Amino acid sequence: MLDDVLGPSPDVLFCGINPGLMSEATGHHFARPGNRFWPALHLSGFTPRLLAPAEQHLLPSYGLGITNIVPRASARASELTRAELARGGADLAAKVARVRPKVLAVLGISAYRTAFARPKSVIGPQDELVGGVRVWVLPNPSGLNAHWTVTTIAGEMARLRASL
């Protein structure tokens, strides 16, 4: 299981679907070299420079945190069951209610739809709250998500950042 990266009262709590095998092995979120989370985070203006996964401990100093919907690591998010995602969504809502970020940013529309039973959700701000907190759904930054580039993912992150 991968530890959350949390500081007091984060502005944005980024939420991945679940850790990949490399993240589990290294103890760092979004650790796979092809993952676009770190470059998009920087390009969007959330961080002043490109951080390496091993520098995730710096995120709270920027008002950011990271968690996952499902704690179990897998090679692909498609290996998760609907029940795991639904249980993870309930656990995430409880965590968010405790941590109280300004915004929960879920990285993956399909996982969000399943975890929170919101099949018609689209990328961007959501009408519903999770754990009493505003939600913004972002594209999954995995290299397997070929529909999005680092630039377009960064653009969506920048929209979120501007909304703060």
GINORSUL-V34945 format. One record per run of one state. SS is the DSSP state (H for helix, E for strand, C for the rest). FROM is the first residue (numbers start at 1). LEN is the number of residues. If there is no record, write none. Layout:
ss: <SS,SS>
from: <FROM,FROM>
len: <LEN,LEN>
//
This chain:
ss: <C,E,C,E,H,C,H,C,H,C,E,C,H,C,H,C,E,C,H,C,E,C,E,C,E,C,H,C>
from: <1,5,6,12,21,27,37,44,53,63,64,75,77,80,82,100,103,108,109,116,124,126,130,131,133,139,150,164>
len: <4,1,6,9,6,10,7,9,10,1,11,2,3,2,18,3,5,1,7,8,2,4,1,2,6,11,14,1>
//
